[in-house]
Amino acid sequence: MSLIPATILTGFLGSGKTTLLKRVLSEAHGQKIAIIENEFGEENIDNDILVTESKEQIVQMSNGCICCTIREDLREALQLLAAKKRKGLLDFDRVVIETTGLADPGPVAQTFFMDEEIAESYLLDSILTLVDAKHANQQLDDRQEARRQVGFADQIFLSKTDLVPAADTDALVHRLKHMNPRAPIQAVHFGEVPIADVFDLRGFNLNAKLDIDPDFLKEDDHGHAHDHDHAHGEHCDHPSHQHDHGHDHGHDHGHGEGHHHRHDDDVKSFAFRSDRPFDPAKLEDFLGAIVNIYGPRMLRYKGVLNMVGTDRKVIFQGVHQLMGSDLGPAWAEGEQRTSKMVFIGIDLPRDILVQGLEQSLA
């Protein structure tokens, strides 16, 4: 039996996850979807309806989708669903796990890699994060969980963009791209997203494409100037900057960087690239050490690398402490063999990483 694709849906409270889910469930796409509401014992509005003897409640819907509310362990629910599918008791094509607004998607994603039984039945496709454009700046300022959700995403959907001025949305997109340059950002209205933008995104595939916003890579060329003087030249009068300066001064470092880049978020990303090949043993030692020390703060990272001793691209990626690598396609004739990596994490020590990577080059 082929693996069941799984999607993790995360996002800010009130960002419209349920609206998006309803839309996905009711659209006539011919797919049978199992939804797992991963509540982790939080109070749920439908609590009274769902008080039953069993720990999980599986409801079959009219269009063939099923919903499963778990109070307990996600792993148990996934195993239960897979077992019922194998026995022909339930029919579904894929699973969507909706996490609560404050959940960290990291441990949910790790379940698919660490647990052998789960890995035998499921394939983690991607993490989708819904961001409420109207309240995003506040939520990103106040809540690390919100920032982590952005860092983990393979795809970001912005809801409620119709309620804010276009300039504010642009500034928000700019902020999000700094936190996560890997994830495409798309505005959605009332959860209306084509199904092709939600499923089979292959965010965890070890593919030879490192999807980073190309401007982000360009910006990184000029070292620290990448804190965006250019963009803020255009937007500096805009109201969000002005009212934000009020509460910025608390942690402003003079008027240098803080002024141009008003959100000094702890979730940040940076890209590394080099035209010199890596020494496999040195790189493995260095990455192993980094993941050991900083793993809990490393959200997502990926690289397509040029290694001494192989004519094929080496692809690696990871979530927290879990890192996997694979040989990809051969470098094409005449192709510039540039290694590219992107790291997304919480207060990662950029200088230590850059120095270690440079010392791992052959």
N, C-alpha and C positions, 0 to 999 in steps of 0.2 A: 504494500500500500504506500502511495507516495506521502511525503510529509505534509502535514497540515500547516498552511501559512498562518502566522499569528502577527497581529498588529497591536501595538500598545498605544492607547489614546490617552494623552495626559493634557493638562492645561489648567489655566487659572480658574479659580472659582468664578462662576458666572460667565465664563468665556463662550459658552454655547456648545459644550461637548455633547450634551444630551440632544440638542437640536441637530447637530451634525449626525449623531448616531441614528436618530429617528429617520432622518433624510436617507441615510445609507440603507437603513433597514427597509424603508418603504419603497425605495426606487426599484423599478422592475428590471433588475439586472440579471435575474435568473440565478443569482448565487444564494446559497443557503449559508447564513452567517450565524455563528454562535457568539453571543455577547456575554462576556464575563464581567460583572460589575464587581470590581475589587474594592469592597467597602472597608475591609479591615475593622469590622466592629463599630464603625461610626454610626451615629444615629442616622437613620434613613427615613425620609418622609413616609415611604410606603411600609414602614416597619410593621404596622398593625396588620396589614394585609398578608405580609410574608411570614408571620410567626407560624412555623410549622414544626413538626417533630424533627425533621431532618435538618442537617446543617446547611444543605444547599437546596435551593428551590429551582427546579428547571421548568420553564414555561415554554411550551411550543406555540409559536405565533402563526397567524393564518397564512402568511406568505412563506412558511417553511423555515423561517429563522427561529432560533431558540435563544432564550435569555436565561442566564444562570446567575443567581445572586449568591456570592460567597461571603460567609462571615468568617470563614476559617482560612485554611491555607490554599493559596493559589495553585500550588503544585498538586494538591489533592483534586482540586476541581478540574485541572487540565488532564490529570490521569483518568478521572471519572469520565470526562467527555470523550477522550480518546478510546477508552475501553468500550463505551456504549456505541461509538461509531464502528469500532472493529466488529462488535457483535451484531451490527445491523439494527440496533435499537434506536439510534439517532442518526439522522442524515444531515451533515453540514459540510461545507467546503472550506471554511476558514474560521478563525477565531479572532475576535476583537476584545482586548482587555481594557476596560475603562477604569483608570485609576482615579482616586478622589483628588480634589483640587489641590491638596497639600502633599500628595505622595511624591516620593522620589522614584522615578522610573528605573533607576539603576539596578536595585535588587530584583525587580521584576524581569528586566532584560537578562540579568545574570542567570536566573533560573533556567533559561533556555540553553545555556552553555554548560552549566555546572552539573545539572541533573541528567544523568545518562538516560533514564527512562523518558524524561520529557524530550530530550534531544533525539530519541529514537522515533518519536511521533510528530514532533513539531519543528517548524523552521521559523525562526524569528525574522519577520520581513522588515518592519521599520517601527520607529517611534514617531508618532505625530504629536505635535504640541499646538494647542489652541491658545492664542494670545488675544486678550480683549483690548482692542486699540484704545478704548476710552480710558481704561483704568491701568493700562500697562505700566506707564512710568512710575506711578505710585507703587504698584505691586512689585515691580522690579527693584525699586529703591528699598522697599520695606522687607521683602521676603526672599530669603536665599532659595527657598524651594522653587519659587517662580524662576529665578535665574538659572537654577540647575535644570529645570525642565527645558528651558531654551537651549542650554548647552548640550543636552542629550538628543535633541531632535534631529530626525532625518528630513523632516518636512515641517514647516511652520505655517499655520493658517492664522490669518489676522481676522478676527471678527469685529463688528461694530465700527468699521472704518467710515461708514456713512455718518457717524455721529461726531466725527472730529475733522478739523480742517486738513486739507491735503498736506500742508506743510508739516503738520504734527505727525501725520502718518509717515512722511518721508524721514523725519528725524528719528522716529521709532525704528523704522526699517534699518536705518544707519546704525542705531544702537545695537539692534539684534544681530546685525551682520558682524559686528565686532565680537560679540559673544560667541557666535556660531556662523562662520562663513561657509560651512558645509551645506546647511539646510536651505533649500529654496524657500522663499517667503511668498505666500499668496493670500490676497484678500478674499474672504468668503462672505456672502450675504445670506444670513439666516440658514447657514449650514448647507447652502447649495454648492456642493462640490462634485464635479464629475468623478465617477467611481474610479476612473483611471488615475486620478491624482491622489487616491487614498490607499489603494491596494497595489501589491506587486511592485513596490518602489525599490525593493532589494537594497535597503540601506545597510544591511549587514553582510551582503555578498562580498567576497574577496575579489572585487573586480579591478581591472587595471586602470580604472578612471578615478582620478582624485577630483571629485567635484567640489571645487572651491570657487567662490566668486572670483573671476579673474582680476577684478580691480583690487581685491584684497591682496592677492599675490604681488601685484604691481606696487601697491602702497608699501608692502613690507620691504621692498628694495631699499627705500631710503630710511632705513633704521627707524629712529624714533619720530621722525617727521610724520610717521603714519598716524599720529593722533590727530590728523585731519584738519590742518589749517585750511586746506583747499575747500572742503565742503562747508566749513563754518564761515568762510568768507562769504559764501552765497547766503547762508541763512541767518547771519548773526542777529538780525533785528527780530528774529521771530519770537512771538510772544512766549513760547515755551521756554526760550532761553532766558528771557527776562524774568519771568516769575520764578524760574528755577534757580536763578542766581541767589535769590533770597536764602534758600536753605542749603546752598552749595558752600557758602563760605566757611561753614563749620569744618569741612574737611578739605578745603582748598589748599593746594600747596602754592602759596604765593599766587601769582597770576600766570604762571607758566602753563603747564599742561592742563591743569584743572579748568582753565578758562576755555580752551578750545574744545575740550572733550569733557562735557560737563558731567557725564556719569562715569565715575571711576568704578565700574562694576568689578566684583571679585571673580565672576566667571568671565574668562577672557580666552582668546585663542591666539595662536601665532603659528605662522608657517615657516618651515625651514626648507631651503633647497641648496643643492650643491651639484656641480658638474663633475666633481671628483667621486670615484666609486667608494663605497664603504668596504671596510674590512669586516667580514661576517662575524668573526669571533669577538672582535672589539665591540661591534655594535650590539651583539647579543648580550654581552656582559653589561654594557652601559644601560640598555633598555631594561634588562632584568633588574638592575639595581634601582633605576628610577621608578619602575612599577612597584617594586617592593616598598620604597619609601613614600612615594606620592600617590600610590594607587587609589586610595579613597578620594583624593582630590582630583584625579584624572577622570573626566567624564567620558569623552570619546576621543580617539586619536586614530589616525590612519596615515599610511605612507605607501608610495610606489617608488621602489628603490633600485638603484644601480649597484650591484654587488660584484666584488671581485670573484672570479671563478664561475660565473654563469652568464650566458647570453640572454637569459630570460629576466623579465622584470620580477622583482620580489615584492610581494604585497603583504603588508601587515596592518592589523587594526586591533583595537581593543576597547573594552569598557572597564573602567576601574582597573582591578588587578589582572583581569583576564585578557591575555593577548594571544592572537593567533596569526600565523603567517603561512604563505603559500607561494609556489612559483606561478607566475602569470605567463602571458604570452611572451614571445621573443621580442627583443628590441628590433624595430624595423631597420632595414638597410638605410643608412644615412640619417636615422633619427638621433636627435641630440639626447644622450643618455643622462638626463637630469633626474636626480632623486628629489622627490617632493614629499613633505610631511606636513600634517596639520595636527596640532594638539589643542584640545579644548578642556579647560579645567579651572579649578578654583585656586587663585593665587599661585599658579605654578611659577617656579623660579626660572624665568626665561633665560637669564644669563648662564645658569648652571646647565640647562638643557642644551643651549646653543654650543657652549664650550665642550660639553661631553660628546655631542654629535660631531663637532669638528674634529675632536680627537679620535673619533671612531673611523674617520676617513682613512683610506689606504695611503 
